[in-house]
């Protein structure tokens, strides 16, 4: 188990957090189902990889699933592989088709549902849904020997209603399907039904169902190719778990940069609703290698959902003592500010913020300075000509520090004393004073 260890160097409260999109930066993650188990959020995504086999070089390729957990949505523990194609008896172990999964708790057990190609079928054909069972949300999960009978298709989602009845939904032949699950959670209880009143069958692909209940209403949410371009996220509301549902609207628009898929889940955690979704942040040239993001979501008083505008900043508060990744910004000045990969050949190294016009700035919201103990700031930067950064809280606010970045062809850390120690949660503005050009990896405050 790998823990992303985060300790504040200036001793801010243990609850201080940082969060930026995408949330997992050391591997690709897609199709996120988030669930609240044992007081934490567990994330069950697909695990995209560059394909080792020729047939899938230009397609989705997944050999296994990891699960991740967090109690603040910002610091994520990777619990490692929980289910894999080579250890699941019914799966074609060379198919790399472990697509969008889900996990649900019922009667003391955790049931992990996942689609994959059945043994002795062609790659990408004959996909069915299987289930693996565990005593804990992070496993160990024991896969059942056979897939669930009658579940031809992909993208399973499960839901347990208030009366204890469990349901399973998936994208299959004939549209979006749903069925009751038997008490054992391992078999369908009756034939699947086609979910009614979604956009008519010929009006664009629908997949990735995610169903939840709120205030007595059932929400059927799904990615939808509405405009013959890429997938947006849409939803319908009904009075019964299996519908009919009435179309209500859209939760998120199509990707502005053309990532063809989106796939999502919604949870309420500590009084706030969140949308988990994906985008190809770490693989801009190949949209089958995706990364999970989170943004906050709000309902209207009538139960409809306010559209979510994707952000890089994501959710949560950043501890001033951590490495603040300005490139996951809240706002950039119109001129002279841009973002690029530190190393385009290895995107997992992350991004940098480039300021190259006098007055150009980057704004990064919600940094927690605690009781104001910070005395210094460190900036990891590189500058071809040298340049001076001015750090403020508020656009025209007090100057926190001025940092002269020396001319260099190497990344360097420059530390200076603060002119003024901010307190509490502040929005940071980092601007370029005068001419020059500065590329910043991160900034961090210390004692
Ligand atoms: O991840 C593979 C497929 O792409 C999923 O099953 C779909 O929902 C789409 O995200």
Boltz pocket constraint, residues with backbone or C-beta under 6 A from the ligand:
constraints:
  - pocket:
      binder: B
      contacts: [[A, 30], [A, 31], [A, 46], [A, 60], [A, 99], [A, 100], [A, 154], [A, 155], [A, 207], [A, 208], [A, 261], [A, 262], [A, 263]]
      max_distance: 6.0
